[in-house]
Amino acid sequence: MTERTEALIDSLRTARQDVAERNAQLAESDIARRTLKAEIVRELTGKGVAATPAEKVAAQDERLLKYDRQIIGDTLTRDERLGDAEALRFRVQLSLLEMEAAIRDPVRAAA
């Protein structure tokens, strides 16, 4: 395998690890959001608001909306990194095909 191909594979591995870490971060953010929503609903029901209206009010609470905006940004970043990883995967495949072609026809590959 060429150094170029090995470097591409290493970059792909790094990109996929980054995507996995971002997935974990998104999952943690989702748990934190759910916990915060439960706390807001608990606060509201403690003040005498019925559960269903409390759920509706909680959904519009600025603290919860802040989490939602953060999750949207994190999802976009994760999806961009996923696109980078996919592009690297295609570059690895192309590099391997080029190596295969060079092995099959060394004269044409040198030209």
FENFENZI-V110528 format. One record per residue. N is the residue number from 1. RES is the residue in one small letter. PHI is phi as a letter, one per 40 degrees, with the letter a starting at -180 (* if undefined). Layout:
N;RES;PHI, N;RES;PHI
This chain:
1;m;*, 2;t;c, 3;e;c, 4;r;c, 5;t;c, 6;e;c, 7;a;c, 8;l;c, 9;i;c, 10;d;c, 11;s;c, 12;l;c, 13;r;c, 14;t;c, 15;a;c, 16;r;c, 17;q;c, 18;d;c, 19;v;c, 20;a;c, 21;e;c, 22;r;c, 23;n;c, 24;a;c, 25;q;c, 26;l;c, 27;a;c, 28;e;c, 29;s;c, 30;d;c, 31;i;c, 32;a;c, 33;r;c, 34;r;c, 35;t;c, 36;l;c, 37;k;c, 38;a;c, 39;e;c, 40;i;c, 41;v;c, 42;r;c, 43;e;d, 44;l;c, 45;t;c, 46;g;c, 47;k;c, 48;g;g, 49;v;c, 50;a;c, 51;a;d, 52;t;c, 53;p;c, 54;a;c, 55;e;c, 56;k;c, 57;v;c, 58;a;d, 59;a;c, 60;q;b, 61;d;c, 62;e;d, 63;r;c, 64;l;c, 65;l;c, 66;k;c, 67;y;c, 68;d;c, 69;r;c, 70;q;c, 71;i;c, 72;i;c, 73;g;c, 74;d;c, 75;t;c, 76;l;c, 77;t;c, 78;r;c, 79;d;c, 80;e;c, 81;r;c, 82;l;c, 83;g;c, 84;d;c, 85;a;c, 86;e;c, 87;a;c, 88;l;c, 89;r;c, 90;f;c, 91;r;c, 92;v;c, 93;q;c, 94;l;c, 95;s;c, 96;l;c, 97;l;c, 98;e;c, 99;m;c, 100;e;c, 101;a;c, 102;a;c, 103;i;c, 104;r;c, 105;d;a, 106;p;c, 107;v;c, 108;r;c, 109;a;c, 110;a;c, 111;a;c
